Amino acid sequence: MTEIETRPIHLRRIDPSRNMRRFYVLAVQPTLFGGASVIRHWGRIGTNGQAKIETFDRPDEADGAFMRLARAKRRRGYADP
């Protein structure tokens, strides 16, 4: 895991014409057994939202999933605040 990939990514998608105000947060954290977890937190801005944790056996697998999710969200219109 590199230092850049371990920092959380905060993304937002705001479209007033569609009444859309969403956030998406991605983070990678190490596990106790040498693996890593990708933590996703998303929802409407101003709410608690939802969270999902995916655990991987190897940190490089978690890094790959982290980068794929970040690219996918940016393609869908999410941007850095």
C-alpha positions as CSV (number, residue, x, y, z in Angstrom):
1,M,0.0,0.0,0.0
2,T,1.3,3.4,-0.9
3,E,0.8,6.5,1.2
4,I,-1.5,8.1,-1.4
5,E,-3.9,5.1,-1.4
6,T,-4.2,4.9,2.3
7,R,-5.6,8.4,2.6
8,P,-9.4,8.5,2.4
9,I,-11.0,10.0,-0.8
10,H,-13.9,12.3,-0.3
11,L,-16.1,12.7,-3.4
12,R,-19.3,14.7,-4.0
13,R,-21.9,14.8,-6.7
14,I,-24.2,17.9,-6.6
15,D,-26.8,18.5,-9.3
16,P,-29.4,21.1,-8.2
17,S,-31.6,20.5,-11.3
18,R,-32.1,16.9,-10.2
19,N,-32.1,17.7,-6.5
20,M,-29.1,15.5,-6.1
21,R,-26.5,16.1,-3.3
22,R,-24.5,13.0,-2.6
23,F,-21.2,12.1,-0.9
24,Y,-19.0,9.1,-1.3
25,V,-15.9,8.3,0.9
26,L,-13.4,5.5,0.2
27,A,-10.6,4.4,2.6
28,V,-8.2,1.5,3.0
29,Q,-7.3,0.2,6.4
30,P,-5.0,-2.7,7.4
31,T,-6.5,-5.7,9.2
32,L,-5.0,-7.6,12.2
33,F,-4.1,-10.6,10.0
34,G,-2.0,-8.9,7.3
35,G,-4.8,-8.1,4.9
36,A,-6.6,-4.9,4.2
37,S,-10.2,-3.6,4.1
38,V,-11.8,-1.2,1.8
39,I,-14.3,1.0,3.6
40,R,-17.1,2.7,1.6
41,H,-19.4,5.3,3.1
42,W,-22.1,7.0,0.9
43,G,-25.4,8.8,1.1
44,R,-27.1,12.1,0.7
45,I,-25.2,15.1,2.1
46,G,-26.6,15.9,5.5
47,T,-27.5,12.3,6.4
48,N,-25.6,9.5,8.1
49,G,-25.7,7.4,4.9
50,Q,-24.6,3.8,4.6
51,A,-21.4,1.9,4.9
52,K,-19.8,-1.2,3.6
53,I,-16.6,-3.0,4.4
54,E,-14.9,-5.4,2.1
55,T,-11.9,-7.4,3.5
56,F,-9.1,-8.7,1.3
57,D,-6.4,-11.2,2.1
58,R,-3.6,-9.2,0.4
59,P,-3.2,-5.4,0.6
60,D,-2.5,-5.2,-3.1
61,E,-6.0,-6.6,-3.8
62,A,-7.5,-3.9,-1.6
63,D,-5.5,-1.3,-3.4
64,G,-6.8,-2.5,-6.7
65,A,-10.4,-2.5,-5.5
66,F,-9.9,1.0,-4.0
67,M,-8.6,2.4,-7.3
68,R,-11.4,0.7,-9.4
69,L,-14.1,2.1,-7.1
70,A,-12.6,5.6,-7.2
71,R,-12.4,5.6,-11.0
72,A,-15.9,4.3,-11.3
73,K,-17.4,7.0,-9.1
74,R,-15.4,9.8,-10.9
75,R,-16.8,8.5,-14.2
76,R,-20.3,8.7,-12.8
77,G,-19.8,12.4,-12.0
78,Y,-18.4,12.4,-8.5
79,A,-15.6,15.0,-8.0
80,D,-13.3,16.1,-5.2
81,P,-15.0,18.9,-3.1
